[in-house]
Amino acid sequence: MRLAVAAINGQIEVTIKGNEPWLEALYRDFPLPGGTGEAALLSGVLKLRVEEAGSVHVTGHLSYAPIVSCSRCDKAIAWPLACDVDVRYLPEQINDLEREKNLSRNDLDAYFLDGDEVDLEQLITDTVELALPSRFVLADAKGERCRVCAVSVADGRVYGAADDTSQSSPFAALKGLKLKQ
C-alpha cells in the first residue's frame, strides 16, 4: 500500500485488518498451513504524520502470528509477534549529499520516500521479518523441551534423519589434498 504525502494532510490513521490484497506478498513468505498454535492474520494501526521538510513519521503497533517451521522438529507452528513501529520517511533529495553526514538517532530508523509516496507494504514486511528470530523453537515453561516434539532443546542437533550422526568438518575434504612442495 502506497500513500501519497499530499493525501496524508497533516495526520492520518491506517487500520490494518489483515485481509487487504496488498498483504498477499507477505503471506506468501509463510505458506505452511495448519500447525501448532493459533495462526493470526496481520492486524494493527499505523499513524502517519507529515513533519518538517516533507518527512513522514510513522508510529503504531502490528500483531501477527505467521506459521513457520520449528527449527527443532520441522513441524508447522504459529509464531506470535507484537511489533511497535516508529520510523521516519525522508525525502530522497536529503540523500543526495555527497559529503559525510553525522547521523543522529532519528536518522537510524529512516526510510526514503519513493517519489512522494510512503510504502507501507515494505515497512510492514521489514518489521515482520526483523521481528522473527533466526531459530524457531517453542520451548516448554522450563525452557528444556520442544512443546511440539518433546525433544530436549539443549541438543544441538535439529530435525533430520535419525542415522545422520556425521559431525565432519566442512574442511575435512581439504585433508585429502596433496600439495606440491
N, C-alpha and C positions, 0 to 999 in steps of 0.2 A: 504494500500500500504506500503510495506516494502522496504527500500533501504539499501543495504549493505554499510557500511562505506567505504570500499575499492572502491566501484563503484562511490562514490562521487568525488574522485580525486581532492581534493582541494576545489572546489565550484561547485554547480550545482543549476539550477533553475527549479522548477517544476511548470508547469502551470496546473491549475485545471479548467476544463470546465464544470463540473457538470454531465457529462454522463458516468463517469468512473464506472465500475462494483463494485469496492470496496466501493463506497459511498452508495450502496443499504441498508446497515445496518443502516446508519444514516437516510436515507429517510424513513425507516420503523418506526422510532420513531415519525414521523409526518405524519400519514396516511390520514388525513382528506382531501378529495377532495373539490375543489371549494372554496367558501368563499368570504369574502370581502377583497378587495385589490389584489395586483398582486403578486402571489407566484413566486419565482425565485429559480432555482437550485443553488447549491453552486458553487461559482467560486472564483478564486484568484490565486495568485502567491506566492510560498514559495521558499526562497533561503536557501540552506543548505551549510554550510562552516565547514570543518574539522579544529578543533583548536588543541591546545597542549594537550598532553596526551590522544589522541584519542577521545576527546569530539567533539560533533557536535553542532553548533549554528544554529538555525532555526529562520529566520525572514520572515516577509511578511504580506500580508493582505488577508482576506477572506470576501466575501459577500454572504449572503444567506437570503432568505425570506421564512421560513417554514410556513406551515399552522398549526395554533394552535387554541384551543377553547378559546373564550372570557370568562374571569372569571366573567363577569357581566351577560351575556345573553346566554352563551354556544354556540354561533354561531361560525362558522369557519371564522378565519381572518388570513390574511398574516401578519407576524411579521418581518419586515426587520432588518437585522443585518449587521453591518460592524465591523469586528474584526481585530485588529492588533495582530500579532503573534511575540513573542520574547522569545524563550525558548532555553534551552541547554539540550542535551542528554549527560549524563556522562557514562563512562564505569562502569559495575557492580562492578568491584573489588574495586572501590572507596567506595562503600557502605559496604565493609567488615570490616571497622574499628570498633573495639569493645569499644573504648574509646569515651568519649564525644567529640563533634566537635563544634566549634563556627561557626555558619552559616553566610556567607556573603550574601549580596543582590543577587548576582549571583546564589547562591545555592538554592534560594527560587523558582526559575522558572525552576527547573530541572526535567527531566525525566531520566530514566536509559535505556541504550541501551539494547535491547533484543538480547543477544548474541553479534553480531557485526552489528545489524540492527537498523535502525530508523523506528519506527512505525508511519507513518503519519496519518493513519486512526484513531488511538487512539488520537493523538494530535488534529486532526480536530474535532472529536466527543467531546472531553473535552472542546475545545474552544467554540464550538457552545452551548453546554449545560450550560456552565458557563456564557455565554453572555445573556442567556434568563432570564427574570425576573421571580420571583415566582408567580406573578399575571399579567395576560394579560388583559388589558383594553385599547381600543383605544378611548381616550377622544377627545372631540372637541377642537377647538382652545383655548377656555376659560378654559378647563380642568374641566368642570362641568357635561357634559353628555357623555354617551357612544355613539360613532358615529354609532354603529351598531343598537342598540335597542332604543336609545334616552332616556334611564333611567338615573337618576342622579347617578353619580359615588360616591357621598357623602354618599348615602345609603349603610350601611354596609352589607346589605343582597345581596347575589348573586343569580344566577338563581336557580329556584326551583318552587315547586307548590305554587300557589297564596295563598292557605289557610294554608300554613306552617308558622304559626306565633309563634310556641312554642320557647321560649327562655330559656328553662330549663337548669340548670347547669348539667354538666356530673356527678356531685356528688350528684344530687338530689335523686338517688336511695339509697344512703347510709343513708339518713334521716330516712327511714323506718326501718332500722336495730335496733333490740333491743339487747343491750349488757348486759351480766350478770354482776351484781355488787356484 
